[in-house]
């Protein structure tokens, strides 16, 4: 896009407008600055509240994709790409799923997680190529993330996914964006002008983080990755998570620490399996069979016992 055209485009984006509430921010004290930022941040959950039906629809599509063996793929550039990679990377330890089930792709590759890669977001073809690298297909679902809603890299990826017949979702902070016009589901978190003009890592980034949390957490809950409000599929991969698994078993069953530890050992450190064994008073093999019959949903497995 020519410089003149890009300047004209930016002048029309809410995320690029000047915020009248912060025009004097360079004259404020440290406390006054953070108070102003905190006040502006309060607009974020209210903006998300307006698009909860679209978020829920995206969750339902993600669940359907998971149930058919497909993947959730996030793609973005800069802050948006980093947030996608972050949310994806937290799913395996939290929910005990494969690292292939939720993937995050950032323009410029892994180096871009720490260092800006100049021009990476401007290449639409790279977005499509990066999807090809992971063998993205029509069974998967793509969530494109960009505060502006116009990032060429993300648009290229969305167009490629759309052409394959995959479900596509856009997460942007400007209404009627180019991404929203491509995507099957448009999640437009209109948080308003940033405290620092154009710094969309602020309110827009916060909105993205909250939406991505909802997409994965709600989807994982619906496919049976929690019991009550407990992370029963947590992977006990470090000391903190081992302790958390013990605590989860104790909270779910009201058993002693000793019984939780003993049962977890019998259950190969699988908290969900240990809970099933204790509450249903069955051995490991029977617990595994009951859970398998209910596709991992612990509450349903306990009812069927």
N, C-alpha and C positions, 0 to 999 in steps of 0.2 A: 504494500500500500504506500502511495506517495506521501511525503511528509505533510503536505498541505491537507490531504484527505484524512490522514491520521489525526492531525490537530483538530480538524472539524469534528471527527468522531468522538474524540476525548471531551470536547466541550459539551457534548450531549449526554455524557454519562454522569449519573448521580454520584458515583464513586469518585469522580474527578472534580466535583464542585467544591467550592470553598465553604467551610462551615462558619456561619456568622457567629456562632457561640464561642468559637475559639480564635477569632481574629486577633485577640490580645494575649494569646497564650505565652508569647515570648516576654511578657511583662509580669507573669505570675510567679509566685513562690513555688517551691517543690510541692507543698501540701495543696495549694490551689490548683496546680496542674493535675495532680492525681485525682483530686475531687472532681474536676471538670471531666476527666477521662472516665471516671466511674459513673458520672451522671449520663454521659453519652452512651456508655456500654449498656445502660438499662434499656435502651431501645432494641437491643438485639433479641432477647427472648420474645418481646412483643411482635417483632417482625416475623419470627419463626412461627409464632402462634397462628398467624394468618395463613400459613402454607402447610399446616399440619395435615390436611386431607391429602395433599400431594405427597408429603413425606410418607404417610401411611400407605398410599398406593404404591410407592416405590418399594416399601418394605414387603408388601404382598407379592410384588413381582420378584424380588430377591429371594424370598422363601420358595416360590415356585421354581426358580432357577436352581437353587440348592437341592431341592427335592428331586430334580431331574439330572443331578450330577454336574451342573454348570457352576461357573465361578462369578464372583462379584469383582469387577475390576474398576479401580479408581484411576483417573488420569488427569494431570494438571501440570502447571508450570509454576516455579517459584514457591511462594507460600502455599498456594493451593495444592501443588504437587506434593510438598512436604507433609501437609496435613493428611493427604490421602495415604501416603506411605506409612505415616505414623499410625493411623487407624487400622490399616491392614496388618501392620506388624504386631499390634497388640492382640489380635484375635487368637492366634495359636495358644499363647499361655493362658489367656482368660477363658477361652471356650473349648480348648483341647482339640482344635481343628487343624487340618493340614495348612501349611503356609501357602499352598496352591489355591485354597478355597477363596481367600480374599487377597487380592494383589493390588499393590499401589505402584503406579508408573509416573515418573517425573521427567519432564523435558530436560534432556541433557544427561540423563542417566544418574547413577549413584553419586558421582562427583558433585552433581548439582544439589544434593542434599545439604552440603556444607559450603559450597562455593557457587556464586552465580555463573551460569554459562551464557555468555553473551549471544543473543540471537536465537537461543534454543526454542523459545516460545513462538517465534515468528514463522517457523517451518511447518506448514500444514501436513506435508507429506511425511514428515518425521513422526507425527502422531499416528498415522496409519501404519507406518513401518514398525513402530514399537509394539503395536497390537499384533502384527504379523509375527514378531519375534517370540511372542508367548503363545502362538497358535490360537489367538482369540477366534471364537466361532459363534454361530447363531444360538448355541445353548447357553452362552454367557450373557451377563448384563454389564453394561458400561455406564459408569457415573463420571461425567465430565465436570470438572471443577474450575471455575475462573470467576473472580469477582466482577470483572468487566463484562463477561459473557461474550467476548469477541476474540479471545486468544486463538490465533490461527492453528497452533499445535493441537489444541483441544477440539476445535472445529473439525480438523482433518480426521481426528480419531472418531468423533461422533459420526461423521459422514461415512467412514469406512464401516463402522459397526452397524449403522443403519442399512447400508447396502447389503450386508450379510444377512439381515433379518433379525439381528439381535435387539433386545430391548435396550433403549437408551434413556438416560436421565441427565439433566443438566442442573447444576447448582451454581447460581450466579446472584449478584447483588444489584443488578440493573434490570428493569422490566423490559419485556419484549426484545430480548437480546437475540443475537444470531444463533447462539447455542440453544436457547429456548425454542426457537423456530424449527430446529432440527430434531430435538429430543422428543421422545414419546411422552415423557413426564418432565415438566419444568418446575423446579423448586427455586422460586425467586425470593431471596431474603433481602428485602429492601430496607437496609439499616440506615440509609441517609448518608450525608457527607461525613468524611472522616475528620477527626480532630486535627491531624496533619493532612493537608490536602493531597489526595491521591494515594495515601499510605493504606492500601487495602489489607495489609496484614493486621490491622487493628479491628474495627467492628466487623468488617466483612470476613476476616479470617476467623474471628470468634464465632460468627454465625455458621461458617463452614464446619468448624470443629464440632459444634453442637449438633448440626444436621447429620454429619457422618457418624457421630456417636449413636444417634437415634437409628440410623439405617442398619448398622451392624448389631447393636444391642437388641433392638426389637426383633430383628430377623433371627438371631441366635436363640432368643427366648422362644419364639414360635416354632423352632425346629427341635425344641427339647433340651436346650443347653443350660437350663436353670430349673431349680425346684424351689417353690415359694419365691423368695428373692435372693437365693443363694447360688453362687457360681459352682455348681456341682461337677462341671467338667473341667475345672481348673487343672492345669498341668503342674504337678509338684516338682518343678525343675530347679528350685533353689531353696535355701533354708526358710525364707519368708513364706514361700508358697507351700512348702511342706507343713509349716505351722498353720497356714490358712486352711489347708485341706483338713487337718485335724479339727480345727475350730468349726469348719463347715459341717463336718460329720456330727460333732457334738451339738451344734445348733439345730440341725435337722432332726435329730433323734433323741435329744436330751440324755445322751449316754455319758459315761465318764470319759476322761481323757485316755485312760488305760484301754477301755473298750474300743474307742475310736482308733487308737494307734494299732491295736491288735487286728482289728477288722480291716483297716487300711492295708496292713501288711498282707493279709490273706487276699485282699482285692487288688493286689499289685499297685497300690497307691491310687486307685481309682475311687474318688470320693463318691461319685454317684452309685457305683457298684456297692461300696461299703454301706451306704445309707439304705440301699435296697435290701442288703443282707440283714441288717439290723432290724429295720421296720417290718420286713416280711418274715423275719426269722427263718431264712433259707440259706443254703450254702451258695458258694460262688457260682457254680454252674447253673443252678436254678435261677439265680438272680440275673445272670447274663441272658438266659433264655427269655425270661419275663420282659426284660428291657428290650431285647431284640424284637419281640412280638409287638411292642408298642413304639418301635422305631426310636428308642432312646428317651421317650417321655416318661420320666420317673413317676409323676403323679398318676398317669394312666396305668402304668405297670403295677403300682400299689393297689389300685382299684380292681385290677383284673386278677390279682393273686388269690 
